Amino acid sequence: MTDAIPPVQLQTDRPNMARMYDYALGGKNNFAADRAAVERLFSLSPENKYVPLANRRFLGRAVDFAARQGITQYLDLGAGLPSMGNVHEVAKLVRPEARVAYVDNDPVVAAHARALLTSADATVRVVQEDVRDPAKVLGHPDVVQLIDFGRPVAVLLVSLLHGITDEEDPAGLVRAFTEVTAPGSYLILSHLTRDGHPADIVHSKEEVFARSNTVFRYRARAEIEAYFAGFDLVEPGLTPVTDWRSEGTEESAADADPDLAAAGSWWLGGVALKAG
Ligand SMILES: C[S@@+](CC[C@H](N)C(=O)[O-])C[C@H]1O[C@@H](n2cnc3c(N)ncnc32)[C@H](O)[C@@H]1O
C-alpha cells in the first residue's frame, strides 16, 4: 500500500511547496512558476508576505524552548529547504551535542539540505522519505542511528500537515511518529487555519495551491488541537504562531508591522509534552 506513494518529481514549471516557501522567505532555490504563485498569494491580502516568516520564527522559538527543556534529539518532518534558523543551528546554540534528523520527500530539498546542513561529525542527517510512510522513516538507517527513542525527542511537524489530506489521516500520522517516543518528549506542530478568515480569501489561496505539487488544507482549530492527543500543550497553548512565546521578540516590538500579527493568525502553533 505505502509502496504506492509516488516520489516527488522535479517539475520546474509547476509551483512546488518547498520552493514557494523558500521564495517567500527570501531564498534563491526556486523557479519562475514558484515565484508567480507566491506573488499571486501576496496580492490577495497585505499580510500574506509575512505568513511563512511568522511560521519560521515560531519554529525557531519552539526549538529553542525544547532545547532549554533539555531536548538533545530532533526529528524534523517536512524539514524544507535550508533557511533562516535551521533546527540544528538553533538547538546547538543551547545544546551543542544536539542530534537532528531532517526528513523531506522533495529531492531538491534533500540535495540542498545534504550540501548545506549535514555535519562531518554525523550529528545531522538528511533523510529523503515520505512522512506518509512512518515505518519507512522510523526504520531508515540514519534515523535509527541518530535518534534513540528510549530517550526524549522533539518531533517536529511544522507547516507540513496542511499538505496531508483527510483521507491520508494526518492524526494517524502524528500518532505513528509520537507513540514511539519516550515520556518527556515534545511535539512541535504548526498548521494553517481557516478560522477567523473570510471564506473567499481561503478559497482563493486554496486555488493558488491547487496548481502546485501538493494539496493545502486550511483546517479548523478543533481539528488541529486533536493532533496533540496524548500530549499536554505547554503555555500558552495552541495560539496564532506570532503569539507563541514571542514576548521580547520582533513580533511583540512596539513598532511591529501589524501585517506580521495578521500573518500569524493564518497559523495555529503549539508545543506539547508527553507526560511520564
Ligand atoms: C512549507 S515547508 C516547511 C519547512 C519547515 N518545516 C518550516 O516550517 O519552516 C514543507 C516541507 O514539507 C515537505 N513535505 C511535504 N509533504 C511531505 C511528505 N509527504 N513527506 C515528507 N516531506 C513532505 C515539503 O517538501 C516541504 O519541504
The ligand as an SDF file (V2000), in Angstrom:
LIG
                    3D

 27 29  0  0  0  0  0  0  0  0999 V2000
    6.3680   24.6390    3.9020 C   0  0  0  0  0  0  0  0  0  0  0  0
    7.7710   23.6250    4.0780 S   0  0  0  0  0  0  0  0  0  0  0  0
    8.0490   23.7360    5.8310 C   0  0  0  0  0  0  0  0  0  0  0  0
    9.5110   23.7080    6.2020 C   0  0  0  0  0  0  0  0  0  0  0  0
    9.7690   23.7700    7.7060 C   0  0  0  0  0  0  0  0  0  0  0  0
    9.1630   22.6710    8.4140 N   0  0  0  0  0  0  0  0  0  0  0  0
    9.2650   25.0620    8.2960 C   0  0  0  0  0  0  0  0  0  0  0  0
    8.1960   25.0720    8.9070 O   0  0  0  0  0  0  0  0  0  0  0  0
    9.9470   26.0910    8.1590 O   0  0  0  0  0  0  0  0  0  0  0  0
    7.0510   21.9970    3.9820 C   0  0  0  0  0  0  0  0  0  0  0  0
    8.0320   20.9150    3.6000 C   0  0  0  0  0  0  0  0  0  0  0  0
    7.3780   19.6520    3.7460 O   0  0  0  0  0  0  0  0  0  0  0  0
    7.8080   18.8090    2.7130 C   0  0  0  0  0  0  0  0  0  0  0  0
    6.7740   17.7650    2.5330 N   0  0  0  0  0  0  0  0  0  0  0  0
    5.5190   17.9210    2.0650 C   0  0  0  0  0  0  0  0  0  0  0  0
    4.8710   16.7390    2.0490 N   0  0  0  0  0  0  0  0  0  0  0  0
    5.7580   15.8200    2.5240 C   0  0  0  0  0  0  0  0  0  0  0  0
    5.6810   14.4150    2.7260 C   0  0  0  0  0  0  0  0  0  0  0  0
    4.5610   13.7420    2.4510 N   0  0  0  0  0  0  0  0  0  0  0  0
    6.7770   13.7800    3.2310 N   0  0  0  0  0  0  0  0  0  0  0  0
    7.9110   14.4810    3.5120 C   0  0  0  0  0  0  0  0  0  0  0  0
    8.0380   15.8100    3.3180 N   0  0  0  0  0  0  0  0  0  0  0  0
    6.9700   16.4800    2.8360 C   0  0  0  0  0  0  0  0  0  0  0  0
    7.9300   19.7250    1.5130 C   0  0  0  0  0  0  0  0  0  0  0  0
    8.7970   19.1770    0.5320 O   0  0  0  0  0  0  0  0  0  0  0  0
    8.4810   20.9740    2.1510 C   0  0  0  0  0  0  0  0  0  0  0  0
    9.8900   20.9970    2.0870 O   0  0  0  0  0  0  0  0  0  0  0  0
  1  2  1  0
  2  3  1  0
  2 10  1  0
  3  4  1  0
  4  5  1  0
  5  6  1  0
  5  7  1  0
  7  8  2  0
  7  9  1  0
 10 11  1  0
 11 12  1  0
 11 26  1  0
 12 13  1  0
 13 14  1  0
 13 24  1  0
 14 15  1  0
 14 23  1  0
 15 16  2  0
 16 17  1  0
 17 18  1  0
 17 23  2  0
 18 19  1  0
 18 20  2  0
 20 21  1  0
 21 22  2  0
 22 23  1  0
 24 25  1  0
 24 26  1  0
 26 27  1  0
M  CHG  2   2   1   9  -1
M  END
$$$$
